[in-house]
Amino acid sequence: MNKKILFITQSAMIAAVYVVLTYFINAFNLASGAIQIRISEALTVLPYFTPAAIPGLAIGCFISNILTGGLLPDIIFGSLATLIGAACSYLLRNHKFMLTLPPVIANMLIVPFILKYAYGVPSVIFKGVDLTIPFLMATVGIGEVISCCILGTVLIRVLGKYRGQIFGAVASTSKSLKKV
């Protein structure tokens, strides 16, 4: 199969799965907001198997943010956070545990500002100090740890058994993937 076609197909499939998972979890009001567990973020481990996951995840996040009624800053910067997380996960693909951390960090650093300034999440004031951003970093971070680190690690183990069938011959012979 042509490598470009495989890359585009894998990207499109990953984007589609991301959208479906986000749309599903949005029915429970967990896809966005101060407390969010976007289970689709578990897919940010897919760069471990294929670089096609990087654009797939970013496009999936972009479409999801539009479909779930996200504001323009969320559509742009939320998608950028996922893109950064996915690209950094790809760079850390030889370190299975470490590759789950970039999406957590990117979202912890970007999403709280979106929530505060785009959505106007109420301020958290303690003894006269505005703790809104640190509070949102904690809540977003916890959701990302659940999605990326816990669910993502499970996903790596499950998909690792079928990587050749799912991601093609290139993935099954990759040096980094032999460690699964």
N, C-alpha and C positions, 0 to 999 in steps of 0.2 A: 504494500500500500504506500502511496505517496506520503512522505513525512509531513508536508504542509497540510494535506487533507486530514491526516490523523490528528495533527496539532489543533486545527480549527474544530474538528469534530469533538475532541476531548474538551476543549475550552467551552464549546457550546453546551455540551452535556453537563459539565460541572456548573456552569452558570444556571442552567435549567434546574438542576437539583437544589442549588442554593436558593433560588427563587421559591421553589415549592416548599422547602423546609421553613423558610422565613415566613411565607404566607400562612403556613400551618400554625406556627408558633405565635403568629400575630393574632390568631383567633383567641388566644389566651392572654393577650396584652403583654407578651413577653419579648416581642421583637424590637421594641424601642422603649425609651423612657429611662427614668433614673434607675429603675431595677429592671434589668433585661438579661434574659438567658436566651440568646439567639443561637439555637442549636445548629443552625446552618454554619456558624463559625467553626464548628468541628471540622468542616471541610478544609479549613486553612492548613491542615496537615498534608493535603494532597500534593503540594509541591515536592514532597518527599518522593513521590512516585513519578511525577511528570511536570515539566516546566509549563505545560499547557494550563495547569491549574492557576497560574498567576493571573493571566487575563480573564480566565473563566470566573474566578472568585471576584475580581474587581467588577466585571460586567454584571455578575449575579447580584452583588451588593447594590450596584447602581440601580438596576431594574427593581430590586426588592424595595429600596428606599422610595422609589417613585410609586410603586403599587401600594405600599403601606401608608401613603400620604405624607411622606417626609418633606420637610421644607428644603429649599434650595441649598442652604449651607450643609444640611445633613446629607443630601444627595451627593454633593461634591466631596465634602471632607470626610464623611463616613465611608464613602467608597475609597477615598485616598488612604484612609487608615487600613482598610482591608487589603488594598494593593501593597502598601508598605509591609504589612504583616506577612503577606503571602510571599513577596519577593525575598524578605529576610529569612523566612522559613526555608525557602529554596536554597539560600546560601548556607544554611545550617543543616542541610539534609543528611550530612554524615554524622550528625549528633541527634539521635532520635528524641531524647528528652528536651534538648535545647530548642529544637525546631518548633515546639509548641508555644514557646515564650514570645516571639516577636508579635504575633497578633494580639496577645494580651497586652503587651507594653504599648503598641501603637494605638490600640483602642482606649487604653487607660489615659494616654496623653492627649488624645484628640477629641474623643466623644464627650467628655465632661464640658468642654468649652462650647460644643454644639448645643448640648442640653441647656446650659446656662444662658448663653447669648442668643441662640436661635429660638429655643422653645420657652425661655423664661422660667425655667424650673425655680421654684421658690428658694430663697436664700436660707442657708443653715448658719445661724449666728449663735456663737457660744461665747459668753462673757465679752460681748462686743467685737468679737473677731469673726469675720466671714469665712466659714469653713466649707462653703458650697463646693468649690472645685475639689478639695481633698475628699470630701464626702462622696462626690460623684465618681472620683477616681476609684474609691474603694468599692462602691456598688457595681460600677461597670467592670472593674477588675475581677470581682468575685464571679460575676456572670461569665466573663471570658475564661476564667480558670476552669469553671465547670464545663463550658463548651469546648474550649481548645485543649486544655491539658488533660482533662478526664475523658470526655467523649472522644476527643481527637486521638488520644493514645489507644483507646479501644478500637477506633477506626483503623489505625495503622496496623494493629495486630490482626484484625479481621481481613482487611484488604491485602495484607502482606502475603497471605496464603494463596491469593488469586491474582497477584499483580500482573503476571504474564498474560492471563486471559483478559483482564480488564484494561490494562494500560499498554499492552503490546510487547513484542519481543525485546524492545530497547529497555523497557523497565525491568524485565525479568533478568537481564544480564548486567544491569548497572551495578557497579562496584559498591555503591552506597546501599543498595537494596539487598545485597546478599546477607546483611547483618540481621534481617528481620527474623 
